[in-house]
Amino acid sequence: MAKDPVCGMEVQEETAAGKSEYEGQTYYFCAPGCKAAFDKEPEKYLSGDDHSGHHHH
Ligand SMILES: [Zn+2]
């Protein structure tokens, strides 16, 4: 199971309505609208997850 970063829904990779790659990670979406929203402003949806402000690569 993957998590749709836009709406927070759990999405199964095989049945996802769409997927996007961003910074080497693959994200799955429940609906084409979620993918479109993510593609437009991916950082808006990813930053909500992590408030530390530090990324370790
Ligand atoms: Zn969604």
N, CA, C, O and the ligand as a Tripos MOL2 file, in Angstrom:
@<TRIPOS>MOLECULE
protein
  229   227    58     0     0
PROTEIN
NO_CHARGES

@<TRIPOS>ATOM
      1 N           0.8450   -1.2040    0.0000 N.3       1 MET1
      2 CA          0.0000    0.0000    0.0000 C.3       1 MET1
      3 C           0.8820    1.2570    0.0000 C.2       1 MET1
      4 O           1.8900    1.3310    0.7030 O.2       1 MET1
      5 N           0.4790    2.2230   -0.7960 N.am      2 ALA2
      6 CA          1.1590    3.5040   -0.8020 C.3       2 ALA2
      7 C           0.1620    4.5490   -0.3170 C.2       2 ALA2
      8 O          -1.0470    4.3170   -0.3030 O.2       2 ALA2
      9 N           0.6860    5.6910    0.0760 N.am      3 LYS3
     10 CA         -0.1950    6.7480    0.5480 C.3       3 LYS3
     11 C          -0.2340    7.8860   -0.4530 C.2       3 LYS3
     12 O           0.7970    8.4140   -0.8680 O.2       3 LYS3
     13 N          -1.4410    8.2460   -0.8270 N.am      4 ASP4
     14 CA         -1.6320    9.3930   -1.7050 C.3       4 ASP4
     15 C          -1.2450   10.6470   -0.9140 C.2       4 ASP4
     16 O          -1.9040   10.9820    0.0700 O.2       4 ASP4
     17 N          -0.1880   11.3400   -1.3340 N.am      5 PRO5
     18 CA          0.2780   12.4920   -0.5420 C.3       5 PRO5
     19 C          -0.6680   13.6910   -0.5920 C.2       5 PRO5
     20 O          -0.5750   14.5970    0.2360 O.2       5 PRO5
     21 N          -1.5790   13.6910   -1.5680 N.am      6 VAL6
     22 CA         -2.4720   14.8340   -1.7120 C.3       6 VAL6
     23 C          -3.6360   14.7490   -0.7320 C.2       6 VAL6
     24 O          -3.9050   15.7040   -0.0030 O.2       6 VAL6
     25 N          -4.3230   13.6170   -0.7110 N.am      7 CYS7
     26 CA         -5.5160   13.5080    0.1340 C.3       7 CYS7
     27 C          -5.2950   12.5990    1.3320 C.2       7 CYS7
     28 O          -6.1340   12.5470    2.2320 O.2       7 CYS7
     29 N          -4.1700   11.8800    1.3560 N.am      8 GLY8
     30 CA         -3.8750   11.0270    2.5030 C.3       8 GLY8
     31 C          -4.4760    9.6390    2.4320 C.2       8 GLY8
     32 O          -4.3160    8.8530    3.3650 O.2       8 GLY8
     33 N          -5.1670    9.3190    1.3430 N.am      9 MET9
     34 CA         -5.7750    7.9950    1.1980 C.3       9 MET9
     35 C          -4.7320    6.9210    0.9430 C.2       9 MET9
     36 O          -3.6760    7.1850    0.3680 O.2       9 MET9
     37 N          -5.0420    5.7080    1.3780 N.am     10 GLU10
     38 CA         -4.1750    4.5830    1.0570 C.3      10 GLU10
     39 C          -4.5330    4.1100   -0.3460 C.2      10 GLU10
     40 O          -5.7050    3.9220   -0.6720 O.2      10 GLU10
     41 N          -3.5110    3.9220   -1.1660 N.am     11 VAL11
     42 CA         -3.7100    3.5500   -2.5700 C.3      11 VAL11
     43 C          -2.8980    2.3090   -2.8670 C.2      11 VAL11
     44 O          -1.7340    2.2020   -2.4810 O.2      11 VAL11
     45 N          -3.5190    1.3820   -3.5530 N.am     12 GLN12
     46 CA         -2.7770    0.2000   -3.9630 C.3      12 GLN12
     47 C          -2.0380    0.5090   -5.2620 C.2      12 GLN12
     48 O          -2.6170    1.0400   -6.2100 O.2      12 GLN12
     49 N          -0.7680    0.1720   -5.2880 N.am     13 GLU13
     50 CA          0.0580    0.5120   -6.4370 C.3      13 GLU13
     51 C          -0.5340    0.0200   -7.7600 C.2      13 GLU13
     52 O          -0.5050    0.7400   -8.7570 O.2      13 GLU13
     53 N          -1.0650   -1.1880   -7.7710 N.am     14 GLU14
     54 CA         -1.5690   -1.7840   -9.0230 C.3      14 GLU14
     55 C          -2.8420   -1.1140   -9.5130 C.2      14 GLU14
     56 O          -3.1240   -1.1260  -10.7110 O.2      14 GLU14
     57 N          -3.6010   -0.5390   -8.6190 N.am     15 THR15
     58 CA         -4.8890    0.0280   -9.0150 C.3      15 THR15
     59 C          -4.8960    1.5600   -8.9410 C.2      15 THR15
     60 O          -5.9390    2.1930   -9.1080 O.2      15 THR15
     61 N          -3.7330    2.1400   -8.6910 N.am     16 ALA16
     62 CA         -3.6660    3.5920   -8.5640 C.3      16 ALA16
     63 C          -4.1280    4.2740   -9.8530 C.2      16 ALA16
     64 O          -3.8920    3.7710  -10.9510 O.2      16 ALA16
     65 N          -4.7870    5.4210   -9.7060 N.am     17 ALA17
     66 CA         -5.2630    6.1790  -10.8670 C.3      17 ALA17
     67 C          -4.1130    6.8950  -11.5600 C.2      17 ALA17
     68 O          -4.2160    7.2870  -12.7230 O.2      17 ALA17
     69 N          -3.0200    7.0570  -10.8300 N.am     18 GLY18
     70 CA         -1.8740    7.7200  -11.4280 C.3      18 GLY18
     71 C          -0.6800    7.6090  -10.5170 C.2      18 GLY18
     72 O          -0.8140    7.3110   -9.3300 O.2      18 GLY18
     73 N           0.4870    7.8500  -11.0740 N.am     19 LYS19
     74 CA          1.6840    7.8890  -10.2470 C.3      19 LYS19
     75 C           2.6440    8.9220  -10.7950 C.2      19 LYS19
     76 O           2.6410    9.2270  -11.9880 O.2      19 LYS19
     77 N           3.4630    9.4540   -9.9110 N.am     20 SER20
     78 CA          4.4480   10.4580  -10.2940 C.3      20 SER20
     79 C           5.7540   10.1500   -9.6060 C.2      20 SER20
     80 O           5.7810    9.6330   -8.4890 O.2      20 SER20
     81 N           6.8260   10.4710  -10.2790 N.am     21 GLU21
     82 CA          8.1260   10.3620   -9.6500 C.3      21 GLU21
     83 C           8.6120   11.7540   -9.3060 C.2      21 GLU21
     84 O           8.5280   12.6820  -10.1090 O.2      21 GLU21
     85 N           9.1130   11.8730   -8.1110 N.am     22 TYR22
     86 CA          9.6250   13.1610   -7.6670 C.3      22 TYR22
     87 C          10.8120   12.9180   -6.7620 C.2      22 TYR22
     88 O          10.7020   12.2220   -5.7520 O.2      22 TYR22
     89 N          11.9530   13.4940   -7.1250 N.am     23 GLU23
     90 CA         13.1900   13.3450   -6.3600 C.3      23 GLU23
     91 C          13.5030   11.8870   -6.0370 C.2      23 GLU23
     92 O          13.8840   11.5430   -4.9180 O.2      23 GLU23
     93 N          13.3300   11.0370   -7.0590 N.am     24 GLY24
     94 CA         13.7000    9.6410   -6.9050 C.3      24 GLY24
     95 C          12.6800    8.7690   -6.1930 C.2      24 GLY24
     96 O          12.8940    7.5670   -6.0410 O.2      24 GLY24
     97 N          11.5730    9.3570   -5.7550 N.am     25 GLN25
     98 CA         10.5370    8.6020   -5.0650 C.3      25 GLN25
     99 C           9.3330    8.4980   -5.9850 C.2      25 GLN25
    100 O           9.0570    9.4130   -6.7620 O.2      25 GLN25
    101 N           8.6160    7.3810   -5.8970 N.am     26 THR26
    102 CA          7.3950    7.2300   -6.6750 C.3      26 THR26
    103 C           6.1970    7.4150   -5.7510 C.2      26 THR26
    104 O           6.1340    6.8220   -4.6740 O.2      26 THR26
    105 N           5.2590    8.2360   -6.1800 N.am     27 TYR27
    106 CA          4.0490    8.5000   -5.4060 C.3      27 TYR27
    107 C           2.8460    8.0450   -6.2020 C.2      27 TYR27
    108 O           2.8020    8.1960   -7.4230 O.2      27 TYR27
    109 N           1.8650    7.4820   -5.5000 N.am     28 TYR28
    110 CA          0.6650    6.9520   -6.1440 C.3      28 TYR28
    111 C          -0.5530    7.7600   -5.7140 C.2      28 TYR28
    112 O          -0.6190    8.2930   -4.6070 O.2      28 TYR28
    113 N          -1.5240    7.8300   -6.6420 N.am     29 PHE29
    114 CA         -2.6900    8.6800   -6.4080 C.3      29 PHE29
    115 C          -3.9940    7.9370   -6.6270 C.2      29 PHE29
    116 O          -4.0800    7.0300   -7.4550 O.2      29 PHE29
    117 N          -5.0200    8.3410   -5.8600 N.am     30 CYS30
    118 CA         -6.3230    7.6860   -5.9300 C.3      30 CYS30
    119 C          -7.1290    8.1860   -7.1220 C.2      30 CYS30
    120 O          -8.0450    7.5050   -7.5820 O.2      30 CYS30
    121 N          -6.7960    9.3610   -7.6180 N.am     31 ALA31
    122 CA         -7.5780    9.9680   -8.6930 C.3      31 ALA31
    123 C          -6.6770   10.8430   -9.5500 C.2      31 ALA31
    124 O          -5.6610   11.3510   -9.0750 O.2      31 ALA31
    125 N          -7.0530   11.0220  -10.8280 N.am     32 PRO32
    126 CA         -6.2360   11.8710  -11.7030 C.3      32 PRO32
    127 C          -6.0850   13.2900  -11.1540 C.2      32 PRO32
    128 O          -5.0550   13.9330  -11.3600 O.2      32 PRO32
    129 N          -7.1000   13.7700  -10.4660 N.am     33 GLY33
    130 CA         -7.0390   15.1180   -9.9040 C.3      33 GLY33
    131 C          -5.9680   15.2430   -8.8390 C.2      33 GLY33
    132 O          -5.3320   16.2890   -8.7080 O.2      33 GLY33
    133 N          -5.7660   14.1620   -8.0660 N.am     34 CYS34
    134 CA         -4.7290   14.1860   -7.0340 C.3      34 CYS34
    135 C          -3.3500   14.2260   -7.6800 C.2      34 CYS34
    136 O          -2.4540   14.9310   -7.2160 O.2      34 CYS34
    137 N          -3.1930   13.4640   -8.7530 N.am     35 LYS35
    138 CA         -1.9090   13.4750   -9.4510 C.3      35 LYS35
    139 C          -1.6340   14.8550  -10.0310 C.2      35 LYS35
    140 O          -0.5170   15.3640   -9.9290 O.2      35 LYS35
    141 N          -2.6390   15.4550  -10.6330 N.am     36 ALA36
    142 CA         -2.4800   16.7780  -11.2380 C.3      36 ALA36
    143 C          -2.0980   17.8060  -10.1810 C.2      36 ALA36
    144 O          -1.2450   18.6630  -10.4120 O.2      36 ALA36
    145 N          -2.7380   17.7110   -9.0190 N.am     37 ALA37
    146 CA         -2.4430   18.6560   -7.9420 C.3      37 ALA37
    147 C          -1.0080   18.4750   -7.4610 C.2      37 ALA37
    148 O          -0.3020   19.4500   -7.2010 O.2      37 ALA37
    149 N          -0.5820   17.2130   -7.3440 N.am     38 PHE38
    150 CA          0.7830   16.9340   -6.8970 C.3      38 PHE38
    151 C           1.7970   17.4150   -7.9200 C.2      38 PHE38
    152 O           2.7990   18.0360   -7.5650 O.2      38 PHE38
    153 N           1.5370   17.1270   -9.1900 N.am     39 ASP39
    154 CA          2.4750   17.5200  -10.2480 C.3      39 ASP39
    155 C           2.6680   19.0330  -10.2960 C.2      39 ASP39
    156 O           3.7360   19.5300  -10.6540 O.2      39 ASP39
    157 N           1.6220   19.7420   -9.9310 N.am     40 LYS40
    158 CA          1.6640   21.1950   -9.9590 C.3      40 LYS40
    159 C           2.5450   21.7500   -8.8320 C.2      40 LYS40
    160 O           3.3620   22.6450   -9.0460 O.2      40 LYS40
    161 N           2.3590   21.2030   -7.6410 N.am     41 GLU41
    162 CA          3.0870   21.7190   -6.4710 C.3      41 GLU41
    163 C           3.4980   20.5890   -5.5420 C.2      41 GLU41
    164 O           2.9870   20.4790   -4.4270 O.2      41 GLU41
    165 N           4.4250   19.7480   -6.0010 N.am     42 PRO42
    166 CA          4.7750   18.5690   -5.1830 C.3      42 PRO42
    167 C           5.2640   18.9260   -3.7890 C.2      42 PRO42
    168 O           4.9590   18.2190   -2.8280 O.2      42 PRO42
    169 N           6.0020   19.9890   -3.6660 N.am     43 GLU43
    170 CA          6.5830   20.3180   -2.3610 C.3      43 GLU43
    171 C           5.5360   20.7170   -1.3350 C.2      43 GLU43
    172 O           5.7280   20.5490   -0.1300 O.2      43 GLU43
    173 N           4.4420   21.2400   -1.8250 N.am     44 LYS44
    174 CA          3.3570   21.6290   -0.9290 C.3      44 LYS44
    175 C           2.8190   20.4060   -0.1890 C.2      44 LYS44
    176 O           2.4820   20.4760    0.9930 O.2      44 LYS44
    177 N           2.7480   19.2910   -0.9040 N.am     45 TYR45
    178 CA          2.1690   18.0830   -0.3120 C.3      45 TYR45
    179 C           3.1880   17.2660    0.4630 C.2      45 TYR45
    180 O           2.8280   16.5200    1.3740 O.2      45 TYR45
    181 N           4.4480   17.4030    0.1100 N.am     46 LEU46
    182 CA          5.4720   16.6320    0.8030 C.3      46 LEU46
    183 C           5.9510   17.3280    2.0630 C.2      46 LEU46
    184 O           6.3480   16.6650    3.0220 O.2      46 LEU46
    185 N           5.9210   18.6380    2.0770 N.am     47 SER47
    186 CA          6.4510   19.3580    3.2240 C.3      47 SER47
    187 C           5.5550   19.2090    4.4500 C.2      47 SER47
    188 O           6.0180   19.3320    5.5840 O.2      47 SER47
    189 N           4.2750   18.9440    4.2170 N.am     48 GLY48
    190 CA          3.3580   18.7990    5.3390 C.3      48 GLY48
    191 C           3.6920   17.6250    6.2350 C.2      48 GLY48
    192 O           3.2770   17.5710    7.3930 O.2      48 GLY48
    193 N           4.4470   16.6860    5.6880 N.am     49 ASP49
    194 CA          4.7850   15.4430    6.3680 C.3      49 ASP49
    195 C           5.9180   15.6030    7.3690 C.2      49 ASP49
    196 O           6.0320   14.8560    8.3410 O.2      49 ASP49
    197 N           6.7470   16.5950    7.1030 N.am     50 ASP50
    198 CA          8.0050   16.6840    7.8280 C.3      50 ASP50
    199 C           8.2250   18.1200    8.2870 C.2      50 ASP50
    200 O           8.5010   19.0040    7.4760 O.2      50 ASP50
    201 N           8.1040   18.3400    9.5570 N.am     51 HIS51
    202 CA          8.2410   19.6960   10.0700 C.3      51 HIS51
    203 C           9.6460   19.9780   10.6130 C.2      51 HIS51
    204 O           9.9130   21.0690   11.1180 O.2      51 HIS51
    205 N          10.5230   19.0080   10.5080 N.am     52 SER52
    206 CA         11.8570   19.1910   11.0620 C.3      52 SER52
    207 C          12.6670   20.1810   10.2220 C.2      52 SER52
    208 O          13.5460   20.8700   10.7390 O.2      52 SER52
    209 N          12.3670   20.2450    8.9370 N.am     53 GLY53
    210 CA         13.0860   21.1540    8.0650 C.3      53 GLY53
    211 C          14.4410   20.6590    7.6470 C.2      53 GLY53
    212 O          15.1550   21.3490    6.9200 O.2      53 GLY53
    213 N          14.8120   19.4760    8.0890 N.am     54 HIS54
    214 CA         16.1110   18.9250    7.7170 C.3      54 HIS54
    215 C          15.9340   17.5990    6.9790 C.2      54 HIS54
    216 O          15.1700   16.7250    7.3870 O.2      54 HIS54
    217 N          16.6550   17.4940    5.9050 N.am     55 HIS55
    218 CA         16.6240   16.2430    5.1560 C.3      55 HIS55
    219 C          17.9960   15.6060    5.2040 C.2      55 HIS55
    220 O          19.0160   16.2680    5.0080 O.2      55 HIS55
    221 N          18.0040   14.3400    5.4610 N.am     56 HIS56
    222 CA         19.2620   13.6020    5.4670 C.3      56 HIS56
    223 C          19.3160   12.6910    4.2730 C.2      56 HIS56
    224 O          18.4850   11.7970    4.1150 O.2      56 HIS56
    225 N          20.2940   12.9210    3.4370 N.am     57 HIS57
    226 CA         20.4360   12.0850    2.2420 C.3      57 HIS57
    227 C          21.6250   11.1740    2.3800 C.2      57 HIS57
    228 O          21.9110   10.3910    1.4750 O.2      57 HIS57
    229 ZN         -6.2280   11.2200   -3.6010 Zn       58 ZN58
@<TRIPOS>BOND
     1     1     2 1
     2     2     3 1
     3     3     4 2
     4     3     5 am
     5     5     6 1
     6     6     7 1
     7     7     8 2
     8     7     9 am
     9     9    10 1
    10    10    11 1
    11    11    12 2
    12    11    13 am
    13    13    14 1
    14    14    15 1
    15    15    16 2
    16    15    17 am
    17    17    18 1
    18    18    19 1
    19    19    20 2
    20    19    21 am
    21    21    22 1
    22    22    23 1
    23    23    24 2
    24    23    25 am
    25    25    26 1
    26    26    27 1
    27    27    28 2
    28    27    29 am
    29    29    30 1
    30    30    31 1
    31    31    32 2
    32    31    33 am
    33    33    34 1
    34    34    35 1
    35    35    36 2
    36    35    37 am
    37    37    38 1
    38    38    39 1
    39    39    40 2
    40    39    41 am
    41    41    42 1
    42    42    43 1
    43    43    44 2
    44    43    45 am
    45    45    46 1
    46    46    47 1
    47    47    48 2
    48    47    49 am
    49    49    50 1
    50    50    51 1
    51    51    52 2
    52    51    53 am
    53    53    54 1
    54    54    55 1
    55    55    56 2
    56    55    57 am
    57    57    58 1
    58    58    59 1
    59    59    60 2
    60    59    61 am
    61    61    62 1
    62    62    63 1
    63    63    64 2
    64    63    65 am
    65    65    66 1
    66    66    67 1
    67    67    68 2
    68    67    69 am
    69    69    70 1
    70    70    71 1
    71    71    72 2
    72    71    73 am
    73    73    74 1
    74    74    75 1
    75    75    76 2
    76    75    77 am
    77    77    78 1
    78    78    79 1
    79    79    80 2
    80    79    81 am
    81    81    82 1
    82    82    83 1
    83    83    84 2
    84    83    85 am
    85    85    86 1
    86    86    87 1
    87    87    88 2
    88    87    89 am
    89    89    90 1
    90    90    91 1
    91    91    92 2
    92    91    93 am
    93    93    94 1
    94    94    95 1
    95    95    96 2
    96    95    97 am
    97    97    98 1
    98    98    99 1
    99    99   100 2
   100    99   101 am
   101   101   102 1
   102   102   103 1
   103   103   104 2
   104   103   105 am
   105   105   106 1
   106   106   107 1
   107   107   108 2
   108   107   109 am
   109   109   110 1
   110   110   111 1
   111   111   112 2
   112   111   113 am
   113   113   114 1
   114   114   115 1
   115   115   116 2
   116   115   117 am
   117   117   118 1
   118   118   119 1
   119   119   120 2
   120   119   121 am
   121   121   122 1
   122   122   123 1
   123   123   124 2
   124   123   125 am
   125   125   126 1
   126   126   127 1
   127   127   128 2
   128   127   129 am
   129   129   130 1
   130   130   131 1
   131   131   132 2
   132   131   133 am
   133   133   134 1
   134   134   135 1
   135   135   136 2
   136   135   137 am
   137   137   138 1
   138   138   139 1
   139   139   140 2
   140   139   141 am
   141   141   142 1
   142   142   143 1
   143   143   144 2
   144   143   145 am
   145   145   146 1
   146   146   147 1
   147   147   148 2
   148   147   149 am
   149   149   150 1
   150   150   151 1
   151   151   152 2
   152   151   153 am
   153   153   154 1
   154   154   155 1
   155   155   156 2
   156   155   157 am
   157   157   158 1
   158   158   159 1
   159   159   160 2
   160   159   161 am
   161   161   162 1
   162   162   163 1
   163   163   164 2
   164   163   165 am
   165   165   166 1
   166   166   167 1
   167   167   168 2
   168   167   169 am
   169   169   170 1
   170   170   171 1
   171   171   172 2
   172   171   173 am
   173   173   174 1
   174   174   175 1
   175   175   176 2
   176   175   177 am
   177   177   178 1
   178   178   179 1
   179   179   180 2
   180   179   181 am
   181   181   182 1
   182   182   183 1
   183   183   184 2
   184   183   185 am
   185   185   186 1
   186   186   187 1
   187   187   188 2
   188   187   189 am
   189   189   190 1
   190   190   191 1
   191   191   192 2
   192   191   193 am
   193   193   194 1
   194   194   195 1
   195   195   196 2
   196   195   197 am
   197   197   198 1
   198   198   199 1
   199   199   200 2
   200   199   201 am
   201   201   202 1
   202   202   203 1
   203   203   204 2
   204   203   205 am
   205   205   206 1
   206   206   207 1
   207   207   208 2
   208   207   209 am
   209   209   210 1
   210   210   211 1
   211   211   212 2
   212   211   213 am
   213   213   214 1
   214   214   215 1
   215   215   216 2
   216   215   217 am
   217   217   218 1
   218   218   219 1
   219   219   220 2
   220   219   221 am
   221   221   222 1
   222   222   223 1
   223   223   224 2
   224   223   225 am
   225   225   226 1
   226   226   227 1
   227   227   228 2
@<TRIPOS>SUBSTRUCTURE
     1 MET1         2 RESIDUE 1 A MET
     2 ALA2         6 RESIDUE 1 A ALA
     3 LYS3        10 RESIDUE 1 A LYS
     4 ASP4        14 RESIDUE 1 A ASP
     5 PRO5        18 RESIDUE 1 A PRO
     6 VAL6        22 RESIDUE 1 A VAL
     7 CYS7        26 RESIDUE 1 A CYS
     8 GLY8        30 RESIDUE 1 A GLY
     9 MET9        34 RESIDUE 1 A MET
    10 GLU10       38 RESIDUE 1 A GLU
    11 VAL11       42 RESIDUE 1 A VAL
    12 GLN12       46 RESIDUE 1 A GLN
    13 GLU13       50 RESIDUE 1 A GLU
    14 GLU14       54 RESIDUE 1 A GLU
    15 THR15       58 RESIDUE 1 A THR
    16 ALA16       62 RESIDUE 1 A ALA
    17 ALA17       66 RESIDUE 1 A ALA
    18 GLY18       70 RESIDUE 1 A GLY
    19 LYS19       74 RESIDUE 1 A LYS
    20 SER20       78 RESIDUE 1 A SER
    21 GLU21       82 RESIDUE 1 A GLU
    22 TYR22       86 RESIDUE 1 A TYR
    23 GLU23       90 RESIDUE 1 A GLU
    24 GLY24       94 RESIDUE 1 A GLY
    25 GLN25       98 RESIDUE 1 A GLN
    26 THR26      102 RESIDUE 1 A THR
    27 TYR27      106 RESIDUE 1 A TYR
    28 TYR28      110 RESIDUE 1 A TYR
    29 PHE29      114 RESIDUE 1 A PHE
    30 CYS30      118 RESIDUE 1 A CYS
    31 ALA31      122 RESIDUE 1 A ALA
    32 PRO32      126 RESIDUE 1 A PRO
    33 GLY33      130 RESIDUE 1 A GLY
    34 CYS34      134 RESIDUE 1 A CYS
    35 LYS35      138 RESIDUE 1 A LYS
    36 ALA36      142 RESIDUE 1 A ALA
    37 ALA37      146 RESIDUE 1 A ALA
    38 PHE38      150 RESIDUE 1 A PHE
    39 ASP39      154 RESIDUE 1 A ASP
    40 LYS40      158 RESIDUE 1 A LYS
    41 GLU41      162 RESIDUE 1 A GLU
    42 PRO42      166 RESIDUE 1 A PRO
    43 GLU43      170 RESIDUE 1 A GLU
    44 LYS44      174 RESIDUE 1 A LYS
    45 TYR45      178 RESIDUE 1 A TYR
    46 LEU46      182 RESIDUE 1 A LEU
    47 SER47      186 RESIDUE 1 A SER
    48 GLY48      190 RESIDUE 1 A GLY
    49 ASP49      194 RESIDUE 1 A ASP
    50 ASP50      198 RESIDUE 1 A ASP
    51 HIS51      202 RESIDUE 1 A HIS
    52 SER52      206 RESIDUE 1 A SER
    53 GLY53      210 RESIDUE 1 A GLY
    54 HIS54      214 RESIDUE 1 A HIS
    55 HIS55      218 RESIDUE 1 A HIS
    56 HIS56      222 RESIDUE 1 A HIS
    57 HIS57      226 RESIDUE 1 A HIS
    58 ZN58       229 GROUP 0 **** ****
